[in-house]
Amino acid sequence: MSDPTLTVLPGDADLEPAFDVRRDVFVDEQGVDEAIEIDGKDPDATHVLAEVDGVPVATARLRVIDDGVGKVERVAVRASHRESGVGRRVMHRIEQLAIDDGLDRLELHSQTRVEEFYERLGYETVSGEFDEAGIPHVEMRKEL
């Protein structure tokens, strides 16, 4: 498998490749209603898209939600590329974007089944379990 190519996309870019990954993971695989998944916040975010051999395989978005605070959202890796390191590379790129933007902290809502993935990246769980789109989540934070 080739190394992924990471592309940073502003919210006003053609986001269809990122939406394709998100639909595949969240809507088709996990059963999230598309009306919840495509939430209207994409124009206010910066997106990272990972492609392997020209095929979109992973994505995430970053929104500034408060002074010095960003929220990482819609982190999605197609099943065929999980455990390949592409998710970690996307997260590292998101974190670098946050640092470049002068953010001090990142927050995210992690599905509980992938909480350990974020812990390995230095995120700390700061909430109990809660439901989001019918899936158990926890809130996590990382100081940059």
C-alpha positions as CSV (number, residue, x, y, z in Angstrom):
1,M,0.0,0.0,0.0
2,S,1.3,3.5,-0.9
3,D,1.8,6.2,1.7
4,P,-1.2,8.4,2.0
5,T,-1.2,11.9,0.5
6,L,-2.7,14.5,2.9
7,T,-4.5,17.5,1.6
8,V,-5.8,20.4,3.6
9,L,-9.1,21.7,2.4
10,P,-10.8,25.0,3.5
11,G,-14.5,24.8,4.2
12,D,-15.4,26.4,0.9
13,A,-13.5,23.7,-1.1
14,D,-15.0,20.8,-2.9
15,L,-15.6,18.5,0.1
16,E,-17.3,15.7,-1.7
17,P,-14.3,13.3,-1.4
18,A,-14.4,13.9,2.4
19,F,-18.2,13.5,2.5
20,D,-17.8,10.1,0.6
21,V,-15.5,8.8,3.3
22,R,-17.8,10.1,6.1
23,R,-20.9,8.6,4.4
24,D,-19.1,5.2,4.0
25,V,-18.0,5.1,7.7
26,F,-20.8,6.9,9.6
27,V,-23.9,6.5,7.5
28,D,-23.4,3.2,5.7
29,E,-21.3,1.3,8.3
30,Q,-22.6,2.8,11.6
31,G,-26.1,3.7,10.7
32,V,-25.9,7.5,11.5
33,D,-28.7,9.5,9.8
34,E,-27.1,11.5,7.0
35,A,-29.0,14.6,8.2
36,I,-27.0,14.4,11.5
37,E,-23.7,13.5,9.7
38,I,-23.8,16.5,7.3
39,D,-24.5,19.1,9.9
40,G,-24.0,22.4,8.1
41,K,-20.7,23.1,10.0
42,D,-18.3,22.1,7.3
43,P,-18.0,25.6,5.8
44,D,-16.7,26.8,9.2
45,A,-14.0,24.1,9.4
46,T,-10.7,23.2,7.9
47,H,-10.6,19.6,6.6
48,V,-7.8,17.1,6.1
49,L,-8.3,14.4,3.4
50,A,-6.0,11.4,3.1
51,E,-5.8,9.6,-0.2
52,V,-4.0,6.5,-1.2
53,D,-3.3,6.1,-4.9
54,G,-5.8,8.9,-5.5
55,V,-8.6,7.2,-3.6
56,P,-10.0,9.0,-0.5
57,V,-9.5,6.8,2.6
58,A,-9.7,9.1,5.7
59,T,-10.7,12.5,6.8
60,A,-11.2,14.8,9.7
61,R,-12.2,18.4,10.3
62,L,-11.1,21.1,12.7
63,R,-13.3,24.0,13.9
64,V,-12.3,26.8,16.3
65,I,-14.9,26.8,19.0
66,D,-13.5,29.3,21.5
67,D,-10.4,31.5,22.0
68,G,-7.5,29.1,21.8
69,V,-9.7,26.0,21.5
70,G,-10.4,23.8,18.5
71,K,-12.7,20.9,18.1
72,V,-11.7,17.9,16.1
73,E,-14.7,16.3,14.4
74,R,-15.8,13.8,11.8
75,V,-12.6,11.7,12.1
76,A,-13.3,8.8,9.7
77,V,-11.1,6.0,8.2
78,R,-12.5,3.5,5.8
79,A,-12.5,0.0,7.1
80,S,-10.0,-1.1,4.4
81,H,-7.4,1.3,5.8
82,R,-7.8,1.0,9.6
83,E,-4.7,-0.1,11.5
84,S,-2.5,1.3,8.6
85,G,-1.5,4.5,10.5
86,V,-3.5,6.8,8.2
87,G,-5.8,7.8,11.1
88,R,-2.8,8.8,13.2
89,R,-1.3,10.8,10.3
90,V,-4.6,12.6,9.7
91,M,-4.7,13.5,13.5
92,H,-1.1,14.7,13.5
93,R,-1.9,17.0,10.5
94,I,-5.0,18.3,12.3
95,E,-2.9,19.0,15.4
96,Q,-0.2,20.8,13.3
97,L,-2.9,23.0,11.8
98,A,-4.2,23.8,15.2
99,I,-0.8,24.8,16.4
100,D,-0.2,26.9,13.3
101,D,-3.5,28.7,14.0
102,G,-2.3,29.5,17.6
103,L,-4.7,27.1,19.4
104,D,-3.8,25.9,22.8
105,R,-6.2,23.0,23.3
106,L,-8.1,20.5,21.2
107,E,-11.3,18.8,22.2
108,L,-13.2,15.9,20.6
109,H,-16.0,13.5,21.1
110,S,-14.7,10.0,20.7
111,Q,-16.7,6.9,20.2
112,T,-15.9,4.8,23.2
113,R,-14.7,1.9,20.9
114,V,-11.8,4.1,19.7
115,E,-11.1,6.0,22.9
116,E,-7.7,4.1,23.2
117,F,-6.7,5.4,19.8
118,Y,-6.9,9.0,21.0
119,E,-5.3,8.2,24.3
120,R,-2.3,6.9,22.5
121,L,-2.2,10.3,20.8
122,G,-2.1,12.1,24.1
123,Y,-5.8,12.9,24.6
124,E,-7.4,12.6,28.0
125,T,-11.0,11.6,28.7
126,V,-12.7,14.4,30.6
127,S,-16.3,13.1,30.8
128,G,-18.5,10.1,31.4
129,E,-20.1,8.2,28.6
130,F,-22.9,10.0,26.7
131,D,-24.9,9.2,23.6
132,E,-24.3,11.0,20.3
133,A,-26.2,9.9,17.2
134,G,-27.1,6.6,18.9
135,I,-23.4,5.8,19.6
136,P,-21.6,5.9,23.0
137,H,-19.1,8.7,23.2
138,V,-16.7,10.4,25.7
139,E,-15.3,13.9,25.6
140,M,-11.5,14.1,25.3
141,R,-9.0,17.0,25.4
142,K,-5.3,17.6,24.6
143,E,-3.2,20.6,25.5
144,L,-1.0,21.6,22.6
